[in-house]
Amino acid sequence: MKKNILKATLVAAFALIAGFNVYNSQKSDAMSELALANVEALASNGESEGINWRG
């Protein structure tokens, strides 16, 4: 009986740690502020006013 309780406790602890790691990896920010500033600079049309892009 004590071995079953120990096994269940170990399985529960492993599942808890794995779930916590998955949660932490999903909530992290995908882009730094520098990368976001670069994307915004590329997306703005401040330098490309005279170019007419056709797709």
N, C-alpha and C positions, 0 to 999 in steps of 0.2 A: 504494500500500500504506500509506503514512504517513497519507493522508487517511482511510482506513478505520479505522485505529487511533484517530485523533483523534476521529472521529465516534462510535465505540463508547465511548470514554472519556467524552465529553460526555453521551451518553445514560445511561451508568451513573451518572455524577455527578448528573444530574438526577433519576433514579429514586431514588438514595440520599437526596437532600435531600427529595424529596417523601415518601418513606416515613418519614423521621425526623420531619417535620412532622405527619404523620397520627398517628404513635405518641405524640408529645407532646400533641396535642390530645385524645387519648382517655384519657390517664392523669391529667388534671387533676381536681381535686376539683369535684364538681358544686355543692355547697352550702357556704357559709361557716358558721362556727360560730354566728354570730348568727342566720342563717336557720334552722339546725337547732334552735337553742334556741326560736325562735318556733314551729316546727312541733311540737316536743315540748310546749310550753305549750298550744297549741291542742288537742293530742291528749289531754292529761290531763283527767280529769273532776273536778278540784278545785273549780271554780266552778260546775259544772252538775249538782250532786248532786240538786237538787230537780226538775229538768226531765226529763220522760219523753218521749224522741223515738220516734216511730213512723214506719216507712218503708213 
